[in-house]
Amino acid sequence: MQSENLSETGQRMKRAFDKFVDVSKMADENIGQLIRELEIDIAVDLNGHTREGRPGIFARRPAPVQVSYLGFPGTMGSGYIDYLIADQTLIPASSQAYYREKIVYLPYSYQANDLKRAISDKKFTRAECGLPDKGFVFCSFNNAYKILPDTFDCWMRILGQVDDSVLWLLVDNETAKSNLRREAVKRGINPDRLVFAARMPLADHLSRQRLADLFLDTFPCNAHTTASDALWVCLPVLTRIGETFAARVAASLLNAIGLPELISTTTHQFEKRAIELATNPAKLATIKSRLVDNRLTKPLFDIQRFTKSIEAGYTIMYKRHQDGLLPDNICVPE
């Protein structure tokens, strides 16, 4: 993307640095050469194996220390990435053998969160969002491709046990909508209990989430930004933790905000907890109250604490390089 066409976030990034170079139209080889000329100490890959990723830049080894962070939830499986930034929830010590990179453990959660993420002042009503006047509102605002058959089975069993509840989904693909409605019928659920949200500006989307009662996570690919969005507006997120990086992200966020009781280890436990919270208003109210209290007191949204931690991690990485040491696992102190 050209500098003059940067998004609002891109413009903020540009203002934050002494030097900002737009290389989006340059070839990998030329970018690698520029990195060498600028004597960049640490190159960070924020895309990995995702759309518009540029692994060819890193494969040329233009920087002495190369790091994978945030965009790709897993190992790059290559010899040209030295470190992967994570936390103890995402990658327990027992899983290190499955990563080509050495792990840099941040003390709380690996995810950086923006405290300037605006929440619209607009007060949405249930009616204008297509929700019923009464009844419990489950939601999941993950992309539709994360809704696997086993996940959908689980959600339909939950709806079947909670009278008058609905499931609110962010699905703007007509084919996906019709497929999900058809599959709901196959599972004995009235398709009208699936409510589909249209896309809207982020600030408004954050505000309307306050109409929901409980966010149901997907598995095995968890909510990432969508989970932190929900927590930012004090909407509890119920997740199931798995073994892979992508299946442990929401658990990382919940641990960092002090709500580990919303982490399930099995589908049965997930279903039981969802039904319990939907049918016991007092228990859900207690969790919501803790979420409100923890939102700005626990580490998840403490950007200053996060910044100190990740900067310390980069310092340790580069110090090892300066000392002639090979990359190794690093635990950044609190």
Phi and psi in degrees as GROMACS dihedral restraints (atoms count N, CA, C in turn):
[ dihedral_restraints ]
;  ai    aj    ak    al  type     phi  dphi    fc
    3     4     5     6     1   -70.2    20    10
    4     5     6     7     1   150.4    20    10
    6     7     8     9     1   -55.6    20    10
    7     8     9    10     1   -39.3    20    10
    9    10    11    12     1   -70.8    20    10
   10    11    12    13     1   -15.0    20    10
   12    13    14    15     1  -106.5    20    10
   13    14    15    16     1    16.6    20    10
   15    16    17    18     1   -64.1    20    10
   16    17    18    19     1   147.1    20    10
   18    19    20    21     1   -69.0    20    10
   19    20    21    22     1   175.4    20    10
   21    22    23    24     1   -58.7    20    10
   22    23    24    25     1   -42.1    20    10
   24    25    26    27     1   -64.5    20    10
   25    26    27    28     1   -41.2    20    10
   27    28    29    30     1   -61.8    20    10
   28    29    30    31     1   -39.8    20    10
   30    31    32    33     1   -64.5    20    10
   31    32    33    34     1   -39.0    20    10
   33    34    35    36     1   -62.1    20    10
   34    35    36    37     1   -42.8    20    10
   36    37    38    39     1   -60.6    20    10
   37    38    39    40     1   -43.9    20    10
   39    40    41    42     1   -60.9    20    10
   40    41    42    43     1   -42.5    20    10
   42    43    44    45     1   -68.3    20    10
   43    44    45    46     1   -23.1    20    10
   45    46    47    48     1   -79.1    20    10
   46    47    48    49     1   -15.5    20    10
   48    49    50    51     1  -112.3    20    10
   49    50    51    52     1   149.9    20    10
   51    52    53    54     1   -67.8    20    10
   52    53    54    55     1   -33.9    20    10
   54    55    56    57     1  -136.1    20    10
   55    56    57    58     1   128.7    20    10
   57    58    59    60     1  -129.1    20    10
   58    59    60    61     1   119.8    20    10
   60    61    62    63     1  -119.7    20    10
   61    62    63    64     1   120.7    20    10
   63    64    65    66     1   -85.3    20    10
   64    65    66    67     1   113.1    20    10
   66    67    68    69     1  -113.7    20    10
   67    68    69    70     1    14.1    20    10
   69    70    71    72     1   -60.6    20    10
   70    71    72    73     1   -27.1    20    10
   72    73    74    75     1   -97.6    20    10
   73    74    75    76     1     2.2    20    10
   75    76    77    78     1   -90.5    20    10
   76    77    78    79     1   152.7    20    10
   78    79    80    81     1   -73.0    20    10
   79    80    81    82     1   154.6    20    10
   81    82    83    84     1   -53.6    20    10
   82    83    84    85     1   -44.2    20    10
   84    85    86    87     1   -60.9    20    10
   85    86    87    88     1   -42.6    20    10
   87    88    89    90     1   -69.6    20    10
   88    89    90    91     1   -36.0    20    10
   90    91    92    93     1   -65.4    20    10
   91    92    93    94     1   -43.4    20    10
   93    94    95    96     1   -58.5    20    10
   94    95    96    97     1   -41.9    20    10
   96    97    98    99     1   -65.4    20    10
   97    98    99   100     1   -39.5    20    10
   99   100   101   102     1   -64.0    20    10
  100   101   102   103     1   -41.1    20    10
  102   103   104   105     1   -59.5    20    10
  103   104   105   106     1   -41.0    20    10
  105   106   107   108     1   -65.6    20    10
  106   107   108   109     1   -42.9    20    10
  108   109   110   111     1   -64.5    20    10
  109   110   111   112     1   -35.4    20    10
  111   112   113   114     1   -80.7    20    10
  112   113   114   115     1    -6.4    20    10
  114   115   116   117     1    56.2    20    10
  115   116   117   118     1    47.8    20    10
  117   118   119   120     1   -65.6    20    10
  118   119   120   121     1   130.5    20    10
  120   121   122   123     1   -82.7    20    10
  121   122   123   124     1   -41.7    20    10
  123   124   125   126     1  -132.1    20    10
  124   125   126   127     1   124.0    20    10
  126   127   128   129     1  -105.5    20    10
  127   128   129   130     1   129.2    20    10
  129   130   131   132     1  -114.1    20    10
  130   131   132   133     1   123.5    20    10
  132   133   134   135     1   -93.4    20    10
  133   134   135   136     1   111.7    20    10
  135   136   137   138     1   -95.5    20    10
  136   137   138   139     1     2.2    20    10
  138   139   140   141     1  -115.1    20    10
  139   140   141   142     1   -44.1    20    10
  141   142   143   144     1    60.3    20    10
  142   143   144   145     1  -142.0    20    10
  144   145   146   147     1   -85.9    20    10
  145   146   147   148     1    62.9    20    10
  147   148   149   150     1  -130.4    20    10
  148   149   150   151     1   173.8    20    10
  150   151   152   153     1   -56.5    20    10
  151   152   153   154     1   135.5    20    10
  153   154   155   156     1    67.1    20    10
  154   155   156   157     1    14.9    20    10
  156   157   158   159     1   -66.0    20    10
  157   158   159   160     1   154.6    20    10
  159   160   161   162     1  -128.8    20    10
  160   161   162   163     1    58.0    20    10
  162   163   164   165     1   -61.7    20    10
  163   164   165   166     1   -21.9    20    10
  165   166   167   168     1   -61.7    20    10
  166   167   168   169     1   -26.8    20    10
  168   169   170   171     1   -65.6    20    10
  169   170   171   172     1   -48.7    20    10
  171   172   173   174     1   -72.2    20    10
  172   173   174   175     1   -29.6    20    10
  174   175   176   177     1   -62.7    20    10
  175   176   177   178     1   -21.0    20    10
  177   178   179   180     1   -84.4    20    10
  178   179   180   181     1    -2.2    20    10
  180   181   182   183     1    54.8    20    10
  181   182   183   184     1    54.3    20    10
  183   184   185   186     1   -77.7    20    10
  184   185   186   187     1   -18.9    20    10
  186   187   188   189     1  -120.5    20    10
  187   188   189   190     1   149.1    20    10
  189   190   191   192     1   -67.1    20    10
  190   191   192   193     1   -26.8    20    10
  192   193   194   195     1  -128.0    20    10
  193   194   195   196     1   126.8    20    10
  195   196   197   198     1  -126.6    20    10
  196   197   198   199     1   134.4    20    10
  198   199   200   201     1  -130.8    20    10
  199   200   201   202     1   140.1    20    10
  201   202   203   204     1  -102.7    20    10
  202   203   204   205     1   131.8    20    10
  204   205   206   207     1  -150.0    20    10
  205   206   207   208     1   135.7    20    10
  207   208   209   210     1    74.3    20    10
  208   209   210   211     1   -53.8    20    10
  210   211   212   213     1   -72.7    20    10
  211   212   213   214     1   -34.8    20    10
  213   214   215   216     1  -116.3    20    10
  214   215   216   217     1   114.6    20    10
  216   217   218   219     1   -85.0    20    10
  217   218   219   220     1    69.4    20    10
  219   220   221   222     1   171.0    20    10
  220   221   222   223     1  -176.6    20    10
  222   223   224   225     1   -76.8    20    10
  223   224   225   226     1   145.2    20    10
  225   226   227   228     1   -76.7    20    10
  226   227   228   229     1   -17.2    20    10
  228   229   230   231     1    65.4    20    10
  229   230   231   232     1    26.8    20    10
  231   232   233   234     1  -127.0    20    10
  232   233   234   235     1   165.9    20    10
  234   235   236   237     1   -91.2    20    10
  235   236   237   238     1    -1.3    20    10
  237   238   239   240     1  -100.9    20    10
  238   239   240   241     1     0.3    20    10
  240   241   242   243     1  -108.5    20    10
  241   242   243   244     1   120.6    20    10
  243   244   245   246     1   -81.2    20    10
  244   245   246   247     1   -41.7    20    10
  246   247   248   249     1  -133.4    20    10
  247   248   249   250     1   151.7    20    10
  249   250   251   252     1  -125.0    20    10
  250   251   252   253     1   126.1    20    10
  252   253   254   255     1   -86.1    20    10
  253   254   255   256     1   126.7    20    10
  255   256   257   258     1  -150.3    20    10
  256   257   258   259     1  -156.5    20    10
  258   259   260   261     1  -150.6    20    10
  259   260   261   262     1   175.0    20    10
  261   262   263   264     1   -65.6    20    10
  262   263   264   265     1   -28.4    20    10
  264   265   266   267     1   -71.6    20    10
  265   266   267   268     1   -44.2    20    10
  267   268   269   270     1   -64.8    20    10
  268   269   270   271     1   -46.2    20    10
  270   271   272   273     1  -132.3    20    10
  271   272   273   274     1    88.6    20    10
  273   274   275   276     1   -63.3    20    10
  274   275   276   277     1   159.5    20    10
  276   277   278   279     1   -54.5    20    10
  277   278   279   280     1   -33.5    20    10
  279   280   281   282     1   -67.2    20    10
  280   281   282   283     1   -14.2    20    10
  282   283   284   285     1  -102.9    20    10
  283   284   285   286     1    -1.9    20    10
  285   286   287   288     1   -58.4    20    10
  286   287   288   289     1   -31.9    20    10
  288   289   290   291     1   -63.6    20    10
  289   290   291   292     1   -18.2    20    10
  291   292   293   294     1   -93.1    20    10
  292   293   294   295     1     6.8    20    10
  294   295   296   297     1  -118.4    20    10
  295   296   297   298     1   131.8    20    10
  297   298   299   300     1   -71.7    20    10
  298   299   300   301     1   -33.1    20    10
  300   301   302   303     1   -79.8    20    10
  301   302   303   304     1   161.3    20    10
  303   304   305   306     1   -83.4    20    10
  304   305   306   307     1   148.4    20    10
  306   307   308   309     1   -98.8    20    10
  307   308   309   310     1   131.6    20    10
  309   310   311   312     1  -102.6    20    10
  310   311   312   313     1   109.9    20    10
  312   313   314   315     1   -90.8    20    10
  313   314   315   316     1   113.3    20    10
  315   316   317   318     1   -78.1    20    10
  316   317   318   319     1   152.4    20    10
  318   319   320   321     1   -70.3    20    10
  319   320   321   322     1   -20.4    20    10
  321   322   323   324     1  -123.8    20    10
  322   323   324   325     1   -91.7    20    10
  324   325   326   327     1  -118.9    20    10
  325   326   327   328     1   149.3    20    10
  327   328   329   330     1   -72.8    20    10
  328   329   330   331     1   -17.9    20    10
  330   331   332   333     1   -84.5    20    10
  331   332   333   334     1   127.7    20    10
  333   334   335   336     1   -83.5    20    10
  334   335   336   337     1   136.6    20    10
  336   337   338   339     1  -127.4    20    10
  337   338   339   340     1   141.0    20    10
  339   340   341   342     1   -93.8    20    10
  340   341   342   343     1   113.4    20    10
  342   343   344   345     1   -73.5    20    10
  343   344   345   346     1    -9.0    20    10
  345   346   347   348     1   -93.9    20    10
  346   347   348   349     1    11.1    20    10
  348   349   350   351     1   -68.2    20    10
  349   350   351   352     1   107.2    20    10
  351   352   353   354     1   -75.0    20    10
  352   353   354   355     1   141.9    20    10
  354   355   356   357     1  -112.2    20    10
  355   356   357   358     1   123.0    20    10
  357   358   359   360     1   -58.3    20    10
  358   359   360   361     1   147.7    20    10
  360   361   362   363     1   -79.7    20    10
  361   362   363   364     1    -7.5    20    10
  363   364   365   366     1   -63.7    20    10
  364   365   366   367     1   131.1    20    10
  366   367   368   369     1   -98.5    20    10
  367   368   369   370     1   105.7    20    10
  369   370   371   372     1   -80.8    20    10
  370   371   372   373     1   147.9    20    10
  372   373   374   375     1  -104.5    20    10
  373   374   375   376     1   158.0    20    10
  375   376   377   378     1   -59.2    20    10
  376   377   378   379     1   -41.0    20    10
  378   379   380   381     1   -60.8    20    10
  379   380   381   382     1   -44.8    20    10
  381   382   383   384     1   -73.0    20    10
  382   383   384   385     1   -13.4    20    10
  384   385   386   387     1   -99.9    20    10
  385   386   387   388     1     4.7    20    10
  387   388   389   390     1    78.8    20    10
  388   389   390   391     1    14.3    20    10
  390   391   392   393     1   -94.0    20    10
  391   392   393   394     1   150.8    20    10
  393   394   395   396     1   -68.5    20    10
  394   395   396   397     1   157.0    20    10
  396   397   398   399     1   -63.1    20    10
  397   398   399   400     1   -34.7    20    10
  399   400   401   402     1  -129.0    20    10
  400   401   402   403     1   164.3    20    10
  402   403   404   405     1   109.4    20    10
  403   404   405   406     1   157.5    20    10
  405   406   407   408     1   -77.8    20    10
  406   407   408   409     1   136.3    20    10
  408   409   410   411     1  -110.4    20    10
  409   410   411   412     1   105.9    20    10
  411   412   413   414     1   -84.6    20    10
  412   413   414   415     1   151.6    20    10
  414   415   416   417     1  -144.5    20    10
  415   416   417   418     1   160.3    20    10
  417   418   419   420     1  -153.2    20    10
  418   419   420   421     1   111.5    20    10
  420   421   422   423     1  -101.9    20    10
  421   422   423   424     1    24.7    20    10
  423   424   425   426     1   -73.5    20    10
  424   425   426   427     1   161.4    20    10
  426   427   428   429     1   -63.1    20    10
  427   428   429   430     1   149.0    20    10
  429   430   431   432     1   -60.3    20    10
  430   431   432   433     1   -30.4    20    10
  432   433   434   435     1   -66.8    20    10
  433   434   435   436     1   -14.0    20    10
  435   436   437   438     1   -82.9    20    10
  436   437   438   439     1   -10.2    20    10
  438   439   440   441     1   -85.7    20    10
  439   440   441   442     1    90.8    20    10
  441   442   443   444     1   -84.5    20    10
  442   443   444   445     1   161.4    20    10
  444   445   446   447     1   -53.6    20    10
  445   446   447   448     1   -42.3    20    10
  447   448   449   450     1   -63.7    20    10
  448   449   450   451     1   -39.1    20    10
  450   451   452   453     1   -64.1    20    10
  451   452   453   454     1   -44.7    20    10
  453   454   455   456     1   -65.6    20    10
  454   455   456   457     1   -39.8    20    10
  456   457   458   459     1   -54.0    20    10
  457   458   459   460     1   -47.1    20    10
  459   460   461   462     1   -60.6    20    10
  460   461   462   463     1   -47.6    20    10
  462   463   464   465     1   -61.6    20    10
  463   464   465   466     1   -40.5    20    10
  465   466   467   468     1   -68.5    20    10
  466   467   468   469     1   -34.5    20    10
  468   469   470   471     1   -65.7    20    10
  469   470   471   472     1   -36.1    20    10
  471   472   473   474     1   -65.7    20    10
  472   473   474   475     1   -47.3    20    10
  474   475   476   477     1   -59.0    20    10
  475   476   477   478     1   -37.2    20    10
  477   478   479   480     1   -65.5    20    10
  478   479   480   481     1   -22.5    20    10
  480   481   482   483     1   -99.0    20    10
  481   482   483   484     1    -8.6    20    10
  483   484   485   486     1  -119.8    20    10
  484   485   486   487     1   101.3    20    10
  486   487   488   489     1   -58.3    20    10
  487   488   489   490     1   141.0    20    10
  489   490   491   492     1    64.0    20    10
  490   491   492   493     1    13.2    20    10
  492   493   494   495     1   -84.5    20    10
  493   494   495   496     1   158.0    20    10
  495   496   497   498     1  -132.1    20    10
  496   497   498   499     1   161.8    20    10
  498   499   500   501     1  -118.3    20    10
  499   500   501   502     1   120.7    20    10
  501   502   503   504     1  -101.6    20    10
  502   503   504   505     1   119.2    20    10
  504   505   506   507     1  -123.2    20    10
  505   506   507   508     1   147.5    20    10
  507   508   509   510     1   -97.5    20    10
  508   509   510   511     1    83.2    20    10
  510   511   512   513     1  -129.8    20    10
  511   512   513   514     1   114.4    20    10
  513   514   515   516     1  -110.5    20    10
  514   515   516   517     1    16.3    20    10
  516   517   518   519     1  -101.8    20    10
  517   518   519   520     1   118.3    20    10
  519   520   521   522     1   -62.1    20    10
  520   521   522   523     1   -35.2    20    10
  522   523   524   525     1   -65.5    20    10
  523   524   525   526     1   -43.8    20    10
  525   526   527   528     1   -63.0    20    10
  526   527   528   529     1   -41.3    20    10
  528   529   530   531     1   -58.9    20    10
  529   530   531   532     1   -50.5    20    10
  531   532   533   534     1   -65.3    20    10
  532   533   534   535     1   -37.3    20    10
  534   535   536   537     1   -64.6    20    10
  535   536   537   538     1   -44.1    20    10
  537   538   539   540     1   -65.9    20    10
  538   539   540   541     1   -40.5    20    10
  540   541   542   543     1   -62.1    20    10
  541   542   543   544     1   -43.9    20    10
  543   544   545   546     1   -62.8    20    10
  544   545   546   547     1   -42.2    20    10
  546   547   548   549     1   -68.6    20    10
  547   548   549   550     1   -31.0    20    10
  549   550   551   552     1   -63.3    20    10
  550   551   552   553     1   -44.1    20    10
  552   553   554   555     1   -59.9    20    10
  553   554   555   556     1   -42.5    20    10
  555   556   557   558     1   -59.4    20    10
  556   557   558   559     1   -26.3    20    10
  558   559   560   561     1  -100.2    20    10
  559   560   561   562     1    13.8    20    10
  561   562   563   564     1    79.0    20    10
  562   563   564   565     1    20.3    20    10
  564   565   566   567     1  -113.0    20    10
  565   566   567   568     1   133.0    20    10
  567   568   569   570     1   -60.2    20    10
  568   569   570   571     1   123.6    20    10
  570   571   572   573     1   -62.2    20    10
  571   572   573   574     1   -20.2    20    10
  573   574   575   576     1   -67.4    20    10
  574   575   576   577     1   -13.3    20    10
  576   577   578   579     1   -81.5    20    10
  577   578   579   580     1    -2.9    20    10
  579   580   581   582     1   -97.2    20    10
  580   581   582   583     1   121.7    20    10
  582   583   584   585     1  -114.4    20    10
  583   584   585   586     1   130.8    20    10
  585   586   587   588     1  -108.6    20    10
  586   587   588   589     1   127.9    20    10
  588   589   590   591     1   -92.9    20    10
  589   590   591   592     1   135.2    20    10
  591   592   593   594     1   -79.6    20    10
  592   593   594   595     1   153.8    20    10
  594   595   596   597     1   -73.4    20    10
  595   596   597   598     1   147.7    20    10
  597   598   599   600     1  -152.7    20    10
  598   599   600   601     1   170.3    20    10
  600   601   602   603     1   -53.0    20    10
  601   602   603   604     1   145.9    20    10
  603   604   605   606     1   -55.6    20    10
  604   605   606   607     1   -43.9    20    10
  606   607   608   609     1   -59.4    20    10
  607   608   609   610     1   -39.3    20    10
  609   610   611   612     1   -71.5    20    10
  610   611   612   613     1   -40.6    20    10
  612   613   614   615     1   -60.3    20    10
  613   614   615   616     1   -41.8    20    10
  615   616   617   618     1   -61.5    20    10
  616   617   618   619     1   -43.3    20    10
  618   619   620   621     1   -63.6    20    10
  619   620   621   622     1   -43.0    20    10
  621   622   623   624     1   -69.7    20    10
  622   623   624   625     1   -21.2    20    10
  624   625   626   627     1   -62.0    20    10
  625   626   627   628     1   -19.7    20    10
  627   628   629   630     1   -65.9    20    10
  628   629   630   631     1   -13.4    20    10
  630   631   632   633     1   -76.6    20    10
  631   632   633   634     1   -18.3    20    10
  633   634   635   636     1   -83.1    20    10
  634   635   636   637     1   157.4    20    10
  636   637   638   639     1  -102.4    20    10
  637   638   639   640     1   -35.7    20    10
  639   640   641   642     1  -154.3    20    10
  640   641   642   643     1   131.1    20    10
  642   643   644   645     1   -89.8    20    10
  643   644   645   646     1   123.8    20    10
  645   646   647   648     1   -98.5    20    10
  646   647   648   649     1   119.4    20    10
  648   649   650   651     1   -79.5    20    10
  649   650   651   652     1   159.8    20    10
  651   652   653   654     1   -92.5    20    10
  652   653   654   655     1   162.6    20    10
  654   655   656   657     1  -149.8    20    10
  655   656   657   658     1   136.4    20    10
  657   658   659   660     1   -92.6    20    10
  658   659   660   661     1    -0.1    20    10
  660   661   662   663     1  -101.5    20    10
  661   662   663   664     1   105.5    20    10
  663   664   665   666     1   -70.1    20    10
  664   665   666   667     1   169.6    20    10
  666   667   668   669     1   -69.4    20    10
  667   668   669   670     1   140.4    20    10
  669   670   671   672     1  -113.2    20    10
  670   671   672   673     1   -90.6    20    10
  672   673   674   675     1   -63.3    20    10
  673   674   675   676     1   -35.4    20    10
  675   676   677   678     1   -63.0    20    10
  676   677   678   679     1   -30.9    20    10
  678   679   680   681     1   -71.2    20    10
  679   680   681   682     1   -44.7    20    10
  681   682   683   684     1   -68.6    20    10
  682   683   684   685     1   -30.9    20    10
  684   685   686   687     1   -60.1    20    10
  685   686   687   688     1   -46.8    20    10
  687   688   689   690     1   -61.8    20    10
  688   689   690   691     1   -46.1    20    10
  690   691   692   693     1   -64.6    20    10
  691   692   693   694     1   -33.3    20    10
  693   694   695   696     1   -62.5    20    10
  694   695   696   697     1   -32.6    20    10
  696   697   698   699     1   -97.8    20    10
  697   698   699   700     1    13.9    20    10
  699   700   701   702     1    66.3    20    10
  700   701   702   703     1    36.2    20    10
  702   703   704   705     1   -99.9    20    10
  703   704   705   706     1   116.4    20    10
  705   706   707   708     1   -61.0    20    10
  706   707   708   709     1   141.1    20    10
  708   709   710   711     1  -114.8    20    10
  709   710   711   712     1   122.8    20    10
  711   712   713   714     1  -101.1    20    10
  712   713   714   715     1   124.2    20    10
  714   715   716   717     1  -127.0    20    10
  715   716   717   718     1   164.2    20    10
  717   718   719   720     1  -117.2    20    10
  718   719   720   721     1   128.6    20    10
  720   721   722   723     1   -91.3    20    10
  721   722   723   724     1   139.8    20    10
  723   724   725   726     1  -119.8    20    10
  724   725   726   727     1  -154.3    20    10
  726   727   728   729     1  -100.2    20    10
  727   728   729   730     1   -25.7    20    10
  729   730   731   732     1   -88.2    20    10
  730   731   732   733     1   164.3    20    10
  732   733   734   735     1   -53.8    20    10
  733   734   735   736     1   -51.7    20    10
  735   736   737   738     1   -63.6    20    10
  736   737   738   739     1   -22.4    20    10
  738   739   740   741     1   -93.4    20    10
  739   740   741   742     1     8.7    20    10
  741   742   743   744     1  -127.5    20    10
  742   743   744   745     1     2.2    20    10
  744   745   746   747     1   -65.2    20    10
  745   746   747   748     1   -49.6    20    10
  747   748   749   750     1   -62.5    20    10
  748   749   750   751     1   -34.9    20    10
  750   751   752   753     1   -63.7    20    10
  751   752   753   754     1   -38.7    20    10
  753   754   755   756     1   -58.2    20    10
  754   755   756   757     1   -45.6    20    10
  756   757   758   759     1   -66.2    20    10
  757   758   759   760     1   -41.7    20    10
  759   760   761   762     1   -67.4    20    10
  760   761   762   763     1   -38.0    20    10
  762   763   764   765     1   -63.8    20    10
  763   764   765   766     1   -38.8    20    10
  765   766   767   768     1   -72.7    20    10
  766   767   768   769     1   -17.2    20    10
  768   769   770   771     1  -108.0    20    10
  769   770   771   772     1     8.6    20    10
  771   772   773   774     1    76.8    20    10
  772   773   774   775     1    32.5    20    10
  774   775   776   777     1  -129.7    20    10
  775   776   777   778     1    57.5    20    10
  777   778   779   780     1   -66.0    20    10
  778   779   780   781     1   -18.4    20    10
  780   781   782   783     1   -69.9    20    10
  781   782   783   784     1    -9.6    20    10
  783   784   785   786     1   -91.6    20    10
  784   785   786   787     1     9.0    20    10
  786   787   788   789     1  -102.8    20    10
  787   788   789   790     1   119.8    20    10
  789   790   791   792     1  -103.6    20    10
  790   791   792   793     1   155.5    20    10
  792   793   794   795     1  -109.9    20    10
  793   794   795   796     1   -12.5    20    10
  795   796   797   798     1  -137.9    20    10
  796   797   798   799     1   162.0    20    10
  798   799   800   801     1   -62.4    20    10
  799   800   801   802     1   -41.8    20    10
  801   802   803   804     1   -60.0    20    10
  802   803   804   805     1   -44.3    20    10
  804   805   806   807     1   -64.6    20    10
  805   806   807   808     1   -39.6    20    10
  807   808   809   810     1   -60.8    20    10
  808   809   810   811     1   -49.1    20    10
  810   811   812   813     1   -61.5    20    10
  811   812   813   814     1   -47.1    20    10
  813   814   815   816     1   -59.4    20    10
  814   815   816   817     1   -42.5    20    10
  816   817   818   819     1   -68.8    20    10
  817   818   819   820     1   -40.3    20    10
  819   820   821   822     1   -61.6    20    10
  820   821   822   823     1   -45.2    20    10
  822   823   824   825     1   -66.0    20    10
  823   824   825   826     1   -41.2    20    10
  825   826   827   828     1   -60.2    20    10
  826   827   828   829     1   -46.0    20    10
  828   829   830   831     1   -70.3    20    10
  829   830   831   832     1   -32.8    20    10
  831   832   833   834     1   -74.6    20    10
  832   833   834   835     1   -24.2    20    10
  834   835   836   837     1  -108.6    20    10
  835   836   837   838     1     1.9    20    10
  837   838   839   840     1  -129.3    20    10
  838   839   840   841     1    85.7    20    10
  840   841   842   843     1   -55.4    20    10
  841   842   843   844     1   -33.5    20    10
  843   844   845   846     1   -65.9    20    10
  844   845   846   847     1   -41.5    20    10
  846   847   848   849     1   -66.1    20    10
  847   848   849   850     1   -42.6    20    10
  849   850   851   852     1   -65.8    20    10
  850   851   852   853     1   -39.4    20    10
  852   853   854   855     1   -62.6    20    10
  853   854   855   856     1   -37.3    20    10
  855   856   857   858     1   -63.8    20    10
  856   857   858   859     1   -43.1    20    10
  858   859   860   861     1   -66.0    20    10
  859   860   861   862     1   -43.2    20    10
  861   862   863   864     1   -62.5    20    10
  862   863   864   865     1   -38.6    20    10
  864   865   866   867     1   -63.8    20    10
  865   866   867   868     1   -41.9    20    10
  867   868   869   870     1   -65.7    20    10
  868   869   870   871     1   -37.5    20    10
  870   871   872   873     1   -63.0    20    10
  871   872   873   874     1   -43.2    20    10
  873   874   875   876     1   -60.2    20    10
  874   875   876   877     1   -44.5    20    10
  876   877   878   879     1   -67.0    20    10
  877   878   879   880     1   -36.5    20    10
  879   880   881   882     1   -84.7    20    10
  880   881   882   883     1   -17.6    20    10
  882   883   884   885     1   -51.4    20    10
  883   884   885   886     1   -45.0    20    10
  885   886   887   888     1  -113.9    20    10
  886   887   888   889     1    12.8    20    10
  888   889   890   891     1  -115.7    20    10
  889   890   891   892     1   -23.1    20    10
  891   892   893   894     1   -92.0    20    10
  892   893   894   895     1   168.7    20    10
  894   895   896   897     1   -67.2    20    10
  895   896   897   898     1   -24.8    20    10
  897   898   899   900     1   -53.1    20    10
  898   899   900   901     1   -45.3    20    10
  900   901   902   903     1  -105.8    20    10
  901   902   903   904     1    18.0    20    10
  903   904   905   906     1   -90.0    20    10
  904   905   906   907     1    87.1    20    10
  906   907   908   909     1   -68.2    20    10
  907   908   909   910     1   -30.1    20    10
  909   910   911   912     1   -67.4    20    10
  910   911   912   913     1   -42.6    20    10
  912   913   914   915     1   -64.3    20    10
  913   914   915   916     1   -42.5    20    10
  915   916   917   918     1   -61.2    20    10
  916   917   918   919     1   -44.9    20    10
  918   919   920   921     1   -59.6    20    10
  919   920   921   922     1   -44.0    20    10
  921   922   923   924     1   -61.2    20    10
  922   923   924   925     1   -39.5    20    10
  924   925   926   927     1   -67.5    20    10
  925   926   927   928     1   -47.7    20    10
  927   928   929   930     1   -70.7    20    10
  928   929   930   931     1   -33.7    20    10
  930   931   932   933     1   -65.8    20    10
  931   932   933   934     1   -38.4    20    10
  933   934   935   936     1   -63.3    20    10
  934   935   936   937     1   -38.9    20    10
  936   937   938   939     1   -61.9    20    10
  937   938   939   940     1   -45.2    20    10
  939   940   941   942     1   -62.8    20    10
  940   941   942   943     1   -39.5    20    10
  942   943   944   945     1   -62.2    20    10
  943   944   945   946     1   -43.4    20    10
  945   946   947   948     1   -65.2    20    10
  946   947   948   949     1   -43.6    20    10
  948   949   950   951     1   -56.3    20    10
  949   950   951   952     1   -49.9    20    10
  951   952   953   954     1   -72.1    20    10
  952   953   954   955     1   -32.4    20    10
  954   955   956   957     1   -62.4    20    10
  955   956   957   958     1   -38.8    20    10
  957   958   959   960     1   -61.4    20    10
  958   959   960   961     1   -42.3    20    10
  960   961   962   963     1   -62.7    20    10
  961   962   963   964     1   -45.0    20    10
  963   964   965   966     1   -62.2    20    10
  964   965   966   967     1   -32.4    20    10
  966   967   968   969     1   -84.2    20    10
  967   968   969   970     1     2.4    20    10
  969   970   971   972     1    76.2    20    10
  970   971   972   973     1    20.7    20    10
  972   973   974   975     1   -96.3    20    10
  973   974   975   976     1   146.4    20    10
  975   976   977   978     1   -72.1    20    10
  976   977   978   979     1   156.0    20    10
  978   979   980   981     1   -56.9    20    10
  979   980   981   982     1   145.7    20    10
  981   982   983   984     1  -148.0    20    10
  982   983   984   985     1   162.6    20    10
  984   985   986   987     1   -60.6    20    10
  985   986   987   988     1   140.8    20    10
  987   988   989   990     1  -130.1    20    10
  988   989   990   991     1   130.2    20    10
  990   991   992   993     1  -107.2    20    10
  991   992   993   994     1   108.6    20    10
  993   994   995   996     1   -74.0    20    10
  994   995   996   997     1   126.0    20    10
  996   997   998   999     1   -68.1    20    10
  997   998   999  1000     1   155.4    20    10
